[in-house]
Amino acid sequence: MFTLGGATGVILGNSVVDFVLHDTYYIIAHFHFVLSLGAVISLLSIVSFSIDFMFISKSLLPFVISYLYFYHLCLIFVGILLSFSPMHFMGFNIIPRRIPDYLDSIHT
């Protein structure tokens, strides 16, 4: 998430592009990638990869829990990409935020 958000931040570093993309969906997707979702993915990955060390036991339970956390992390990552990647494409098409109706070309 930080890599995707950083790449979008480099694009927004250009003042001409930033002026054009201001108040579009591109900015919204960038902020979600960088600020909120980057922190959520990092916390979930820490828990996923260190849960065996937190609950040291001879049983099979921590091994199963770590795999369940990893699958949960992967599903959240795919869900985030499916949610916010279209916002980048809509932002590149200069679609402003808070509009009641979209163009017909977006529906196709």
C-alpha positions as a printed NumPy array, in Angstrom:
array([[  0.   ,   0.   ,   0.   ],
       [  2.817,   2.406,   0.788],
       [  4.443,   1.635,  -2.568],
       [  1.241,   2.265,  -4.513],
       [  0.515,   5.365,  -2.493],
       [  4.077,   6.595,  -2.944],
       [  3.878,   6.137,  -6.694],
       [  0.669,   8.144,  -6.81 ],
       [  2.316,  10.769,  -4.611],
       [  5.175,  11.128,  -7.078],
       [  2.639,  11.71 ,  -9.844],
       [  0.92 ,  14.337,  -7.7  ],
       [  4.302,  15.985,  -7.064],
       [  4.126,  17.525, -10.523],
       [  2.343,  20.847, -10.068],
       [  0.582,  20.792, -13.459],
       [ -0.793,  17.288, -12.902],
       [ -1.708,  18.133,  -9.309],
       [ -3.709,  21.137, -10.481],
       [ -5.625,  19.022, -13.005],
       [ -6.222,  16.082, -10.637],
       [ -7.212,  18.269,  -7.693],
       [-10.701,  17.459,  -6.37 ],
       [-11.001,  14.244,  -8.386],
       [-11.247,  10.638,  -7.323],
       [ -7.497,  10.275,  -7.811],
       [ -6.799,  12.295,  -4.678],
       [ -9.283,  10.221,  -2.67 ],
       [ -7.687,   6.941,  -3.748],
       [ -4.214,   8.316,  -3.009],
       [ -5.135,   9.337,   0.527],
       [ -6.809,   6.003,   1.218],
       [ -3.795,   4.073,  -0.049],
       [ -1.273,   6.129,   1.901],
       [ -2.907,   7.093,   5.161],
       [ -5.554,   4.676,   6.28 ],
       [ -5.078,   1.46 ,   4.358],
       [ -1.302,   1.453,   4.547],
       [ -1.551,   1.425,   8.33 ],
       [ -4.211,  -1.31 ,   8.347],
       [ -2.238,  -3.602,   6.036],
       [  0.957,  -3.09 ,   8.054],
       [ -0.793,  -3.922,  11.332],
       [ -2.45 ,  -7.   ,   9.879],
       [  0.81 ,  -8.221,   8.38 ],
       [  2.597,  -7.783,  11.719],
       [ -0.061,  -9.857,  13.453],
       [ -0.08 , -12.416,  10.663],
       [  3.634, -13.065,  10.689],
       [  4.246, -12.814,  14.437],
       [  1.224, -14.599,  15.891],
       [  3.224, -17.813,  16.312],
       [  5.65 , -15.942,  18.557],
       [  2.889, -14.297,  20.583],
       [  1.133, -17.561,  21.402],
       [  3.922, -20.08 ,  21.84 ],
       [  2.386, -23.471,  22.271],
       [  3.073, -27.081,  21.357],
       [ -0.377, -27.458,  19.843],
       [ -1.368, -26.978,  16.223],
       [ -3.553, -23.946,  17.021],
       [ -1.019, -21.122,  16.467],
       [  0.003, -22.636,  13.13 ],
       [ -3.622, -22.66 ,  11.953],
       [ -4.279, -19.167,  13.295],
       [ -1.291, -17.719,  11.434],
       [ -2.521, -19.209,   8.162],
       [ -6.013, -17.842,   8.76 ],
       [ -4.566, -14.392,   9.431],
       [ -2.49 , -14.619,   6.264],
       [ -5.542, -15.541,   4.155],
       [ -7.471, -12.719,   5.793],
       [ -4.652, -10.316,   4.978],
       [ -4.601, -11.44 ,   1.338],
       [ -8.371, -11.066,   0.985],
       [ -8.294,  -7.577,   2.47 ],
       [ -5.444,  -6.612,   0.136],
       [ -7.343,  -7.802,  -2.927],
       [-10.502,  -6.066,  -1.702],
       [ -8.638,  -2.796,  -1.233],
       [ -7.171,  -2.998,  -4.72 ],
       [-10.565,  -3.764,  -6.234],
       [-12.15 ,  -0.87 ,  -4.327],
       [ -9.676,   1.924,  -4.916],
       [ -7.964,   1.115,  -8.227],
       [-11.046,   2.185, -10.238],
       [-10.863,   5.516,  -8.416],
       [ -7.42 ,   6.086,  -9.905],
       [ -8.716,   5.422, -13.402],
       [-11.718,   7.67 , -12.845],
       [ -9.395,  10.367, -11.532],
       [ -7.218,  10.13 , -14.638],
       [-10.377,  10.682, -16.699],
       [-10.839,  13.941, -14.755],
       [-14.082,  12.9  , -13.144],
       [-14.736,  15.266, -10.237],
       [-15.975,  14.175,  -6.875],
       [-19.544,  14.781,  -5.674],
       [-21.354,  14.612,  -8.989],
       [-24.865,  13.199,  -9.258],
       [-24.411,  11.391, -12.577],
       [-21.508,   9.907, -14.522],
       [-20.747,  10.094, -18.224],
       [-22.05 ,   7.337, -20.475],
       [-18.487,   6.312, -21.345],
       [-17.88 ,   5.327, -17.712],
       [-20.805,   2.881, -17.678],
       [-19.37 ,   0.854, -20.517]])
